[in-house]
Amino acid sequence: MSHAIQFPLMRTVGFDGLLVTFADTMTEPSNRAALALRGAIEMQKLEGVVETSASLASTYVRFDPARLPHAEIEDRVHQVLSQRDWYTAPLPPGRRLWQVPTVYGTGLAPQLDDAAAAAGLSTEDAIERLSQTRVRVLTIGFAPGQPYLGPLGPEFDIPRLKELTPIVPEGALVLAISQFVLISGPTPTGWRHVGQTAFRCFRPEMEQSFALNPGDEMQFLPVSQEELEEIRSTCEDGTGGATCQEITA
Amino acid sequence: MSLIVHRIGPACTIQDQGRAGYLDQGLSRSGAADVLALHEGALLLGQSPTCAALEMAGKGGEFEATAPIAIALTGAPMQASIDGSPVIWNASHQMAPGQRLTIGSVLQGNYGYLHLGGGIDSEVILGSRSAHLTARIGRAIQAGDHLPATGAGRSGLKLSPDERFAGGVLRVVASFQTALFDDDTLRRFTRTEFRRGVRTNRMGMQLNSDGEGFAAKGQLNILSEVITPGDIQMTGAGDPLILLPECQTTGGYPRIATVLPCDLPRAAQTPAGGHIRFKFVSLEQACALQSAHDADLARLPSRVEPLVRDPHDIPDLLSYQLISGMISATE
């Protein structure tokens, strides 16, 4: 891997941000590093840091330059960065596994056959592989609470569609480039709509507005359309019938 | 106590300074497009700049007081009257129960603000009262709504703010993707006079220019990365988009530079067709400019004056109703 030479790379973001980038593509180690460094910087509780986040392969720190000058925050982040090899850092503590009832294909998720064909698989085989894979919340972004999940097997490294699907609903499971996105609100997308859940990632009206944290894992278990209808009519907590357990290992 | 909304423009929302700390959950800050206007309104009513106000994009509405209440009007100047008598912008006024405040269309700029004594006391969601329409937090204010307020606040004051409603030169710093643009493109970017396009909302404001667009190397293969308000994003067509408080939190289109926070109110207030140029400053210069801005903000109270003066001042007083009579005190 070439990251030992070029990465991690520290750059400024606008007037009041710092970005540490671990790779120029999404890989498991770079995502692990981004999550872990973000956690370590949060632990420092630095006066003047306003907020932090982790994207697919980078850690972002926003600060108030009047209280925490650029040179100082760069020094502090350098110090943290030099503490260890972040590419092998442990994942964040308190992670959870969500198992979410999902209708694959049918009229609810009409692009499954297309995605299976693009992956060179039969529809049944695609459902089996997708539903057996435990994927990790790599980052949350673009829309509130909306996770990027991966990695899926290399056979699912299929491109985005050229034509956007005008609208997919909340709870849609969409697929491209060996990742899922679990859609948090109605949106157009170029990713293929392969599954439909009743899981709500963002529940602004509830005490716990955000369902997921980066590092959590998800598995999408096949159910019938009738079962999903039953869940929709009985389950009011936004989980869409999902089960949740702590990951202890 | 509240203000009843009888008529309202299509893009009016409650805004405060927004919510920080949810970037990691994909939720951008939201908050007033012109934060300076929040400070000005708070000062005119003698309250905290953290109070929420009604942000009115382009067009106001008609509001009826249910109890005695102090109000203030700031940001983009709009036609305003109470029970048919014109009232001046950038001032605080007292309303009696049953009186109607009418706010018309914007005369300059984009975003006008209506502040209520004690601040608008709407529901706090995730630490802020700011609507964030793309995130489905809050909604646009509609006729029949009530704007609740605690009702304290002083009135009878005015302020002469610096001009910020006609575009101009926006100071920018290089950001982590600036180097993706070659030197010729960057030079052309700073020499181009842009016009604000018609496509604009609280997510972003489109700019147009004559000549070819602006593109980065390998533009289509960039990993999605963090976005901050003020970022100037190049769209696929090569036109810049200045990102505003409701921008997405990550994105794949490259950002050529970032507008300084102190220049963002002026960016957001640039009217359609208004001219904008960009000037790169170093990070050190940016810190100095931002500090100077913060110091100006701290001195804002010294610029507040009583609204009513001696009778011999009346001709002068009338002149404050002419928007073109506004004076810049520092530039």
Interface residues (C-beta under 8 A of the other chain):
Chain A: R11 T12 V13 G14 F15 D16 G17 L19 T21 D24 T25 M26 R38 V50 E51 T52 S53 A54 S55 L56 A57 S58 Y60 R62 P65 A66 P69 H70 T139 I140 G141 F142 A143 P144 G145 Q146 S184 G185 F202 P204 S209 F210 P214
Chain B: A20 G21 Y22 L23 D24 Q25 G26 L27 I125 L126 T134 A135 R136 I137 V173 A174 S175 F176 L223 S224 E225 V226 T228 G230 D231 Q248 T249 T250 G251 T258 L260 P261 L283 A286 C287 Q290 S291 D294
